[in-house]
Amino acid sequence: MEKGCPFGTHRVIDPKGSLPQGAKKIDNTMSIFSNEILIDVSTLNIDSASFTQIKQACGNDPEKVRQMILDIVHERGKMQNPVTGSGGMLIGKVRSIGKDIKDKTLKEGDSIATLVSLSLTPLKIDEILSINMENDQVDIKGSAILFESGIYAVLPHDLPQKLALAVLDVAGAPAQVDKLVKPGMNVCIIGGGGKSGVLCSYQAMKNAGSKGKVIVIEYSEQNAKKIKEMNLATDVIIADATKPIDVYQKIYDLTEGQLCDVTINNVNVPGTEMASILSTKEDGIVYFFSMATSFTKAALGAEGVGKDVNMMIGNGYTKGHAQLSLNILRESPQIRSLFEKIYAGS
């Protein structure tokens, strides 16, 4: 059995020399190299920005969505939206483990969630069984390859698999909040009603403490009401984050001109970069978890308004992110109940 590159470059077809994530096409042949893991896939969790774009492009027609997903995987050998560039993640059972995989605790038959993006994961779909248009999850018969460098989590026994999948898909966000938010800070969560927003709001409230302020910006009145009822923010503003001056003025008034120490952007639509930047104080931190972010607009926009803020790209991985995020479900019966209604029964 031949050994491949730890980062998966041996599977890149076009362009040669690139890494799998940046490649237009990769080899999704399901015979593994000695340092790869073969997975029987049961569910894909499509990235929220990607799934939103696909639904819009397909006019919210499930059959057209189904065909577009199949076409993308056929064309690219992976589930990478050509518009957003993003993917998602998957759950499945380990079918085969290459002899050069270093983790000897992993066993064939283990149920795992991949913690690397579908945008770099070789994937073959034999059949799409169902698509949940509300929660971005797609049940399939298929298989996938995990590279030696790919990270994963063995699914916990105390949580439904699809619930764990939904949370692990965005685990990097609340884990980064845990690193960034300190007691007494002003924190802004833009897009607080989705799964990443709820988890980030919970962690921000926990870290900022009684002397801090957590402000959630939500476009949906229903989501805003949910955040208030669950006490996941000190203040909830109903606003359109694509209108930066409106958001800025509301944040300015709530903070008495101080603005926010940390702003977390979780929205799944483009055009919210400047609302995030203007809401943040000088030398503050803007964390763009959203894959709908244009980093060109963010960089040039900050320059254009003379704002010196530290901007972070939403890396979906940080040490301990899986455990921290799953523990939120264990700590908060409210959040677990909410997510079970949306994800566990799908």
C-alpha positions as CSV (number, residue, x, y, z in Angstrom):
1,M,0.0,0.0,0.0
2,E,1.5,3.3,-1.2
3,K,2.0,6.2,1.3
4,G,0.6,9.6,0.3
5,C,1.4,13.2,1.3
6,P,0.2,13.9,4.8
7,F,-1.7,16.9,3.5
8,G,-3.3,15.1,0.6
9,T,-1.5,16.7,-2.3
10,H,-1.2,13.2,-4.0
11,R,-4.9,13.4,-4.7
12,V,-4.9,16.8,-6.4
13,I,-5.7,16.6,-10.1
14,D,-6.1,20.3,-11.0
15,P,-4.0,22.4,-10.5
16,K,-1.0,20.2,-9.7
17,G,1.1,21.5,-6.8
18,S,-1.8,23.0,-4.9
19,L,-3.3,21.7,-1.6
20,P,-6.6,19.9,-1.8
21,Q,-8.7,22.7,-0.4
22,G,-7.5,25.1,-3.1
23,A,-7.7,22.6,-5.9
24,K,-10.5,22.7,-8.5
25,K,-10.6,18.9,-8.7
26,I,-9.3,16.1,-6.6
27,D,-9.1,12.3,-7.0
28,N,-12.0,10.7,-5.1
29,T,-11.1,7.2,-5.9
30,M,-12.0,5.3,-2.7
31,S,-9.0,3.0,-2.5
32,I,-6.9,4.3,0.4
33,F,-3.2,5.1,0.7
34,S,-1.4,3.8,3.8
35,N,-1.9,7.0,5.7
36,E,-5.5,7.6,4.9
37,I,-8.8,6.6,6.6
38,L,-11.8,5.4,4.6
39,I,-15.2,6.4,5.9
40,D,-18.7,5.2,5.1
41,V,-20.6,8.5,5.2
42,S,-24.1,8.8,6.5
43,T,-24.7,12.6,6.8
44,L,-23.2,15.8,5.4
45,N,-23.5,19.0,7.2
46,I,-23.2,21.7,4.5
47,D,-21.6,25.0,5.5
48,S,-24.4,27.5,6.2
49,A,-23.1,30.1,3.8
50,S,-22.8,27.4,1.1
51,F,-26.2,25.9,1.7
52,T,-27.9,29.3,1.7
53,Q,-26.3,30.2,-1.7
54,I,-27.2,26.8,-3.2
55,K,-30.8,27.2,-2.0
56,Q,-31.0,30.7,-3.5
57,A,-29.5,29.6,-6.8
58,C,-32.0,26.7,-7.0
59,G,-35.0,28.7,-6.0
60,N,-35.4,26.6,-2.9
61,D,-36.4,23.6,-5.0
62,P,-35.2,20.5,-3.1
63,E,-34.7,18.5,-6.4
64,K,-32.6,21.2,-7.9
65,V,-30.6,21.4,-4.6
66,R,-30.1,17.6,-4.8
67,Q,-28.8,17.8,-8.4
68,M,-26.5,20.7,-7.7
69,I,-24.8,18.9,-4.8
70,L,-24.3,15.8,-7.0
71,D,-22.9,18.0,-9.8
72,I,-20.5,19.7,-7.5
73,V,-19.1,16.5,-6.1
74,H,-19.0,14.9,-9.5
75,E,-17.1,17.8,-10.9
76,R,-14.7,18.5,-8.0
77,G,-14.4,15.2,-6.2
78,K,-15.4,17.0,-3.0
79,M,-18.3,19.1,-1.7
80,Q,-16.9,22.6,-2.3
81,N,-19.3,25.3,-3.3
82,P,-17.7,27.1,-6.3
83,V,-19.3,30.4,-5.3
84,T,-18.5,30.5,-1.5
85,G,-15.5,28.2,-1.6
86,S,-16.7,26.5,1.6
87,G,-17.8,23.0,2.4
88,G,-19.0,21.7,5.7
89,M,-18.3,18.4,7.5
90,L,-19.6,14.9,7.7
91,I,-20.3,12.0,10.0
92,G,-19.9,8.3,9.2
93,K,-18.3,5.0,10.3
94,V,-14.7,4.1,9.8
95,R,-14.5,1.3,7.2
96,S,-10.7,1.0,6.8
97,I,-7.6,2.5,8.5
98,G,-4.2,2.7,6.7
99,K,-1.3,1.1,8.5
100,D,0.6,4.4,8.7
101,I,-2.2,6.2,10.6
102,K,-0.6,7.2,13.9
103,D,-3.7,7.1,16.1
104,K,-3.9,3.5,17.2
105,T,-7.0,4.1,19.4
106,L,-9.2,4.6,16.3
107,K,-10.9,1.4,15.3
108,E,-12.9,0.2,12.3
109,G,-16.6,0.6,13.0
110,D,-16.0,3.8,15.1
111,S,-18.6,6.6,14.4
112,I,-16.7,9.8,13.8
113,A,-17.2,13.4,12.7
114,T,-14.5,14.9,10.5
115,L,-13.3,18.2,11.8
116,V,-11.8,19.3,8.5
117,S,-13.8,20.9,5.7
118,L,-15.6,19.0,3.0
119,S,-13.9,21.5,0.7
120,L,-10.8,19.4,0.9
121,T,-12.2,16.0,1.6
122,P,-12.4,13.4,-1.2
123,L,-16.0,12.4,-1.3
124,K,-18.1,10.0,-3.4
125,I,-21.9,10.1,-3.2
126,D,-23.7,6.9,-4.3
127,E,-27.2,8.3,-3.4
128,I,-28.7,11.2,-1.7
129,L,-31.4,9.8,0.7
130,S,-32.8,13.1,2.0
131,I,-32.1,16.8,2.3
132,N,-33.3,18.9,5.2
133,M,-33.7,22.3,3.8
134,E,-34.0,23.9,7.2
135,N,-30.9,22.7,8.9
136,D,-28.3,22.2,6.1
137,Q,-28.0,18.4,6.6
138,V,-28.0,15.9,3.8
139,D,-28.3,12.2,4.4
140,I,-26.4,10.1,1.8
141,K,-25.0,6.7,1.0
142,G,-21.4,7.4,0.1
143,S,-17.8,7.3,1.2
144,A,-15.0,9.8,2.0
145,I,-11.3,9.9,2.6
146,L,-9.5,11.5,5.6
147,F,-5.9,12.4,5.2
148,E,-3.2,11.8,7.8
149,S,-3.3,15.5,8.8
150,G,-7.1,15.5,9.0
151,I,-8.6,15.9,12.5
152,Y,-11.7,14.1,13.7
153,A,-13.7,13.4,16.8
154,V,-15.2,10.0,17.8
155,L,-18.8,10.8,18.4
156,P,-19.9,10.9,22.0
157,H,-22.4,8.3,23.3
158,D,-24.5,10.8,25.3
159,L,-25.6,12.9,22.4
160,P,-27.5,12.1,19.2
161,Q,-25.2,11.8,16.2
162,K,-26.8,14.5,14.1
163,L,-26.9,16.9,17.1
164,A,-23.2,16.3,17.7
165,L,-22.6,16.9,13.9
166,A,-24.4,20.2,13.9
167,V,-22.4,21.5,16.9
168,L,-19.0,20.2,15.7
169,D,-19.6,21.9,12.4
170,V,-19.2,25.3,14.1
171,A,-17.1,24.2,17.1
172,G,-14.3,26.7,16.2
173,A,-16.5,29.7,16.8
174,P,-17.4,29.3,20.6
175,A,-13.9,28.0,21.2
176,Q,-12.4,31.2,19.8
177,V,-14.9,33.2,21.8
178,D,-13.6,31.4,24.9
179,K,-10.0,32.6,24.0
180,L,-10.9,36.1,23.1
181,V,-13.6,37.3,25.6
182,K,-12.4,38.4,29.1
183,P,-14.4,39.4,32.1
184,G,-16.0,42.9,31.8
185,M,-15.7,43.2,28.0
186,N,-18.2,44.6,25.6
187,V,-19.0,41.9,23.0
188,C,-21.0,42.1,19.9
189,I,-22.4,38.9,18.2
190,I,-23.6,39.6,14.7
191,G,-26.0,36.9,13.7
192,G,-26.8,35.4,17.1
193,G,-29.8,33.3,16.2
194,G,-28.1,30.5,14.2
195,K,-26.3,27.5,15.7
196,S,-22.9,29.2,15.8
197,G,-24.4,32.5,17.1
198,V,-26.2,30.7,19.9
199,L,-23.1,28.9,21.0
200,C,-21.0,32.0,20.8
201,S,-23.5,34.1,22.7
202,Y,-23.6,31.5,25.5
203,Q,-19.8,31.4,25.7
204,A,-19.5,35.2,25.6
205,M,-22.0,35.6,28.4
206,K,-20.1,33.0,30.5
207,N,-16.8,34.7,29.9
208,A,-17.8,38.4,30.1
209,G,-19.5,37.9,33.4
210,S,-21.8,40.2,35.3
211,K,-19.7,43.3,34.5
212,G,-19.6,42.7,30.8
213,K,-22.1,43.4,28.0
214,V,-23.0,41.0,25.3
215,I,-25.0,42.6,22.4
216,V,-26.6,40.4,19.8
217,I,-27.5,41.8,16.4
218,E,-30.3,39.8,14.8
219,Y,-32.2,40.4,11.5
220,S,-35.0,38.0,12.5
221,E,-37.5,39.1,15.1
222,Q,-38.2,35.5,15.9
223,N,-34.5,34.8,16.5
224,A,-34.2,37.9,18.6
225,K,-37.1,36.9,20.8
226,K,-35.4,33.4,21.2
227,I,-32.2,35.0,22.3
228,K,-34.0,37.2,24.9
229,E,-36.0,34.3,26.3
230,M,-32.9,32.2,26.7
231,N,-30.9,35.0,28.3
232,L,-28.1,34.7,25.9
233,A,-27.4,38.4,25.7
234,T,-27.6,41.5,27.9
235,D,-29.0,43.4,24.9
236,V,-30.6,42.3,21.6
237,I,-30.8,44.6,18.6
238,I,-33.1,43.9,15.6
239,A,-31.1,45.3,12.7
240,D,-29.9,44.6,9.1
241,A,-26.1,44.0,9.4
242,T,-25.7,44.9,5.7
243,K,-26.5,48.5,6.8
244,P,-23.3,49.4,8.8
245,I,-24.2,52.9,9.9
246,D,-27.5,51.8,11.4
247,V,-25.8,49.0,13.3
248,Y,-22.9,51.3,14.4
249,Q,-25.3,53.9,15.8
250,K,-27.2,51.4,17.9
251,I,-23.9,49.9,19.2
252,Y,-22.6,53.4,19.9
253,D,-25.7,54.3,21.9
254,L,-25.8,51.1,23.9
255,T,-22.1,51.3,24.9
256,E,-22.2,55.1,25.5
257,G,-19.6,55.5,22.7
258,Q,-17.2,52.9,23.9
259,L,-18.1,50.4,21.2
260,C,-17.1,46.7,21.6
261,D,-13.8,45.0,22.6
262,V,-14.7,41.9,20.5
263,T,-17.1,41.5,17.6
264,I,-18.0,38.0,16.3
265,N,-19.5,37.8,12.8
266,N,-21.6,34.6,12.3
267,V,-23.9,35.7,9.5
268,N,-24.4,33.5,6.3
269,V,-24.9,36.4,3.9
270,P,-22.4,38.8,2.3
271,G,-22.1,42.5,3.0
272,T,-21.7,42.6,6.8
273,E,-18.0,43.4,7.0
274,M,-18.3,47.1,7.8
275,A,-21.0,46.7,10.4
276,S,-18.6,44.4,12.3
277,I,-15.7,46.8,11.9
278,L,-17.6,50.0,12.9
279,S,-19.0,48.3,15.9
280,T,-15.5,47.5,17.3
281,K,-13.3,50.0,19.2
282,E,-9.8,50.9,18.2
283,D,-7.4,48.0,18.8
284,G,-10.4,45.7,19.3
285,I,-10.8,42.3,17.7
286,V,-13.2,41.4,14.9
287,Y,-13.5,37.6,14.4
288,F,-15.0,36.7,11.0
289,F,-16.4,33.2,11.5
290,S,-18.7,33.7,8.5
291,M,-17.6,32.1,5.2
292,A,-19.7,34.8,3.4
293,T,-17.0,37.3,4.4
294,S,-15.1,39.2,1.8
295,F,-11.7,39.8,3.3
296,T,-11.0,42.3,0.5
297,K,-14.0,44.4,1.6
298,A,-13.0,44.0,5.3
299,A,-9.4,45.1,4.8
300,L,-10.1,48.0,2.4
301,G,-13.2,49.0,4.2
302,A,-11.3,49.3,7.6
303,E,-8.7,51.3,5.8
304,G,-11.3,53.5,4.2
305,V,-12.9,54.5,7.6
306,G,-9.5,54.8,9.3
307,K,-10.2,52.0,11.8
308,D,-7.3,50.2,13.4
309,V,-8.8,46.9,14.4
310,N,-7.4,43.4,14.6
311,M,-9.2,41.1,12.1
312,M,-9.2,37.4,12.5
313,I,-10.1,34.8,9.9
314,G,-12.6,32.3,11.2
315,N,-10.4,29.2,11.4
316,G,-12.7,26.3,12.2
317,Y,-10.1,24.7,14.4
318,T,-8.6,25.6,17.7
319,K,-7.3,23.3,20.4
320,G,-10.0,21.7,22.4
321,H,-12.8,23.1,20.3
322,A,-14.8,19.9,19.9
323,Q,-15.0,19.2,23.7
324,L,-15.8,22.8,24.6
325,S,-18.6,23.0,22.1
326,L,-20.2,19.7,23.1
327,N,-19.9,20.6,26.7
328,I,-22.1,23.7,26.1
329,L,-24.9,21.2,25.3
330,R,-24.2,19.4,28.5
331,E,-24.2,22.7,30.5
332,S,-27.2,24.3,29.0
333,P,-30.4,22.2,28.8
334,Q,-32.1,25.1,27.0
335,I,-29.6,25.1,24.1
336,R,-29.6,21.3,24.0
337,S,-33.4,21.3,23.8
338,L,-33.4,23.9,21.1
339,F,-30.8,22.1,18.9
340,E,-32.5,18.7,19.4
341,K,-35.7,20.1,17.9
342,I,-33.8,21.4,14.9
343,Y,-31.2,18.7,14.3
344,A,-31.5,15.5,16.3
345,G,-34.7,14.3,14.7
346,S,-33.8,15.2,11.1
